[in-house]
Each structure stands twice: as C-alpha cells, then as structure tokens.
Amino acid sequence: MAGRLLVRCTRLFFSASSLAPAASVAPFVQVQRAQGWSSFVSVRQIHEKRQENKSTKNQFYHAQSKLDELLDKALVPEDVLLAWKKHGGNGNQAARTLVSWRVLKMKNKSKPGQEDLLDERLQDLIHSIRQQISTVWNKMLVPVLPTLWLMDFPSSDLTLNSVQAEILFRITKLTPKNLTSLVVHGVDRKDERDQLIVNNCVKQLELRWTEISDVKTICVLLSKGQHLPPMLMERLDNKALEVAEKFSVEEICKVCLSLAFIGRRSVPLLRGLSYHLLRRPSYEFTTPLIMDLAYAYGKLNFHQSQVFQRMASELLPRVPALRPVDVTRYAKSLGFLKWLNIPLFEAIAEHYIDKSHEYSTAQICNLIMTFSRLGFQTSKGEEFYKKVHAALEGCLFTLEPFLLTDVVWALCVLQQAKDHYILPLAQREHAAKLSEGTPVRVKTYHQKLLHIMTTLYLEHQGSSEPAASLLAMSVPSNPDSTILLSPLQISLRKVLLHLVGQRTEALRTGVQTVYGWTIEVEVVVDSENRPIDLSTLEAPYLLSGGGDQPLPAGAQRVAFLAWEYPNFCSKTHDLLGRFKMMKRHLQLAGFIIVEVPYYEWLELKTEGQTLAYLKGKIGKSIAEDMAK
C-alpha cells in the first residue's frame, strides 16, 4: 500500500511541476524537505524496483531444487526417502517430501503407520517439520496433518501438536480448498483438538462461502453434507446454482452424485442443473456419465422427462456395444424413476437376446424386476423369455429367500411364472424365512407371497393349491382409521355412497381381499344395474367369508379401483406392472373392474358430472364384460 501511495504522489507531483512555474514549485519542494521527507524518486525507478521484486518473487516460488526434481520422478516411497537423505532441505521441503511419501504409500495400497517411524529418514523428516514449522507454506502444511492422522500419532505427540497449533494460528489465511481438505479428513476424528480444527474450518467456510469457486470443492463439501450446518449447505446449493452455467456435463454429474450420496434432494439446484445439462453438446454425454446421471436422478427420485429423453436418445445407438452391467444398471435406474421409453427398452431386450451368455444371474434378476416394475412386454417376448427361463432353470432356487421371492413375483407380473417356480414358495418353510427384518419389510414380502399364490390359484388352472392356503397366509387387514385417504378416494367413496342412496349396506370400502389386493369400493348390481344389499351375500374373497346367501342370478360384483398419479409410469397413462397384475387378478376372481384414474376425475367439477361419469363407467364395464 505504501509503495502504491508513493507512486501516485510522485505522478501527481511531477504533473503539477510540469504545469506550474519553476519559482512556484521550488518553495513547495523546500517545505517538504524541511518537514523530513526524503527525496522523490522517479516513476521509472519505482517501476523498475517493482519489476525486480516481482521477478525475485517468481524465482523464489518456481525455482526447483534437486530434491523437488527427484520427488516429481519418484515412483515408490523408498525413492522419496532416498532423495531426502541425499539432498535434505528446509521445513517446507520436508513437508512436501512427507506428503509425497504418503501419496506413493497409498498408491501402493499400503497405509502409513507407526511401524514406518522406525526408519531414521522419516524421523528426520518429521523432526525438520517440527523445528521449522513456521516456514512451511500453507499449501504444504494442510496435507501434513492428515498424514500424521493416518500414521496414528498419539494426541500428545509434539509434532502433531505443533502442526495443529500452527493450523489454528493460520486458519483465517487458508484458502477454501485448504479448509475443505481439513474438513473432509478430520470430520470423523474424536480428539478434542482435531474437532476444534474442523469446527473452525466449517466456521470459516460459512463466513467465506462466496470465495468458493471450483467444482471439486463444492462437490466434496456437498458429499459431507450430513456433517455441515444447514445454513452452509443452503449456501453451497446457491453457489453451485450460481456457477452451474459454467459446468461441463462431467461437473454437473459430480454435483448430482454428491447430492445422491447424502440423499439431499435440492429441487431448485437439480432443476438448474437439468436446465444447463440440456444445453450441453452431445460429445460431452459419454456413456459412463449417462449411467452416473441416471443413478443420481433415480437415487434422488427426481423426475425430469426432458433430461431422461436426452439421455435415452444419446444412449440408444450405443446399446449394442454396452456391457451387461451397464445395461442392467441403467435399466434399474429408469425403473426406480418409473420412466418407460419403448425403443430403449426394446433395444435392451434385444441386447439380452444377443448376449445372454454374458449376463450373470444377478443381472438377469435385475432386468426381470425392472421390466415387471414398468409392466414392459417386449415385442420379442417368446425369444426373450426362452433365454431367461433357460438361464434361471439351474440357479433360481440358489437365490436367497427375499431375492427369490422378488424374482418369482416379477415373473408373475409378466405372466411368465411356471408352476415349478411357484410351488416351492408355497411351503410354510419359505414363508418362515421371510419373517426376518422390520415389520414393514415382513408385511411387504408376505403380500408378495400372497400375489404369487394368487397367480397359481387364478391363472394356473388345475393347480393343487387350495384357496385355504391363501386364507392361511393372508395379511390381517388394517382398520380404516389407520389409513390416510387421498382426496380422490374420499370423493369417490362419497359419490358412490350417494349413488347407492346413502345405504351403507349396499357397498364396502377399503376391501382387504385374501388375494393380497385392496379394492377401493365394492358394489353388487342386479341385472338392471341397480345396487343391492351385499352384507348378507357370500364373499369367498374376504377373510371372514361374507354372509350365507349366494349371489342372485344375473347379479354382478363391481370393483372400483382409484388410480392415483404414482400408479402410472412417469408422464404416461400406462399402469405400472404391479397394478396391471392387480387388475388381472380381480377380473379372474369374478369382479367387473371400473377404473377411476386421477386425470379423468380431476376434470369433473360438479356432483352431477361425477354421478353421470360413474354410471357411464359401470354400464360400459358391464357391456365389455358381456362382450367377452
């Protein structure tokens, strides 16, 4: 600052002297000299002095010693220690040598430890750092501390304490990148001093978050979000959104993966990244990046159809050249997102047909479960499933019980399950194996087992499995008070109650069947489509069995199914595989299905419209059933 001020004063003085007469300038100069000012130097002399200082500074920073050259060429830790023993150096060079030794040690898959301290060369290194700690640059000092942590130095060690104290002293001078490195390496440390360093680093990052500019630092900090304060995480989101325009596809992918690893679903940031992602050129969309992006979006359950379509269009021509692990990984991610692209999934099915011998059992299982989730039936189904059955024949029952249940259930959804796949699962020993885990998991798998038994009972004619086995394995129904109803369910029940003339005995709501499916509303209509009392009628599909009177001649059981937005594939009106199987099972059980999708129901504004809509639906469904 003093140098700059002197230069400006000199310029002003000489410009004033060139404009004023000599007689007027002379007294001014004399006064200044009388007050003790030194003689002014010329602007050229000052400029030359600054250039000389700059040259000296650059020479100090960039000149490499013989030790530095050897460290750059070192391939193994021993090369580093030999270079130090031969040439030695100051404290800063000792710190660089120690860090280089640790890096090479980790590259060779050998963790530094206390046993390495038996080497006198390493002891000399550490001694030099401790004696000249004040001369070590920040860039070298910061990685020294994680090295000492890796070597399990005791908390009372003098070298460790010196490094900790020096870092705390310089904490405000460290760059955001240095602070981030200390946070990442020290976040799990239990020592009080280490925690103090990490807390101070986090505080500095909170205060200086505007200085963070590089993508790597942002990604690393986001990946440690569970250890950072919420305010800092929000600022990191804002920072990432601020610089997102400059991100490449690879950098956008890194940010998305960082969010996925900690489960942080920051919708504004993901929307911003998706916007900029769509504007990147095609050559940046490499296959590994597409795989990682699909995984991140699936993990965060973030739906962005334009991004999915772009990834599918970029990947479709490359599918034949993909490895099976990449195919199943990408398909699984799209399955989680409930996003079905017919051309892409046809290409995936074709890939399996051509390279089925390269697929492992786990990859086949993942592919089948993804197809079942989306309810996808390939146009080459016969050839595809022929290879699937051939691959599963010898290894299906070697799978662990939960995976075995998932795979057979998926085959039931796709209508590809064979009797000898299902019968072993009907044994009570298998049901007992599914009783381990959380109550929610146990209930989910018992319901899947019910669906599998229902498939055997309803779809495989001639099966020896009696309906009694379904009753024995049925999951107890939940009382209505514990179920949170959606607006569609509430309004549908209300309108149907009005339709039957407020007679509660003429309809059932939330019907839990022995097949593992829940019917939203059940109504029985006579031959003229008028609702009749169903409380006294036999109902073999109920746990209680219903009443004792048979169904009157010409009467029909009508099941109303309310389809919500999550029941469909993303951005389509195609039901997911699970609900396609539900509809199929209830039809086989003797019900006439009346589907009430959310997108049709939302268009009805008045009660009269809803009544007319339901009456028309009932008549149409009965007419279609009679036409079969």
Secondary structure, 3 states (H helix, E strand, C coil): CHHHHHHHHHHHHHHHHHHCCHHHHHHHHHHHHHCCCCCCCCHHHHHHHHHHHHHHHHHHHHCCCHHHHHHHHCCCHHHHHHHHHHHCCCHHHHHHHHHHHHHHHHHCCCCCCHHHHHCHHHHHHHHHHHHCHHHCCHHHHHHHHHHHHHCCCCCCCHHHHHHHHHHHHCHHHCCHHHHHHHHHHHCCCCCHHHHHHHHHHHHHHHHCHHHCCCHHHHHHHHHCHHHCCHHHHHHHHHHHHHCHHHCCHHHHHHHHHHHHHHCCCCHHHHHHHHHHHCCCCHHHCCHHHHHHHHHHHHHHCCCCHHHHHHHHHHHHHHHHHCCHHHHHHHHHHHHHHCCCCHHHHHHHHHHHHHHHHHCCHHHHHHHHHHHHHHCCCCCCHHHHHHHHHHHHCCCHHHCCHHHHHHHHHHHHHCCCCCHHHHHHHHCHHHHHHCCCCCHHHHHHHHHHHHHHHHHHHHHCCCCCCCHHHHHHHCCCCCCHHHCCCCHHHHHHHHHHHHHCCCCHHHEEEEEEECCCCEEEEEEEECCCCCEECCCCEECCCECCCECCECCCCCCEEEEEEEECHHHECCCCCCECHHHHHHHHHHHHCCEEEEEEEHHHHCCCCCHHHHHHHHHHHHHHHHHHHHHC
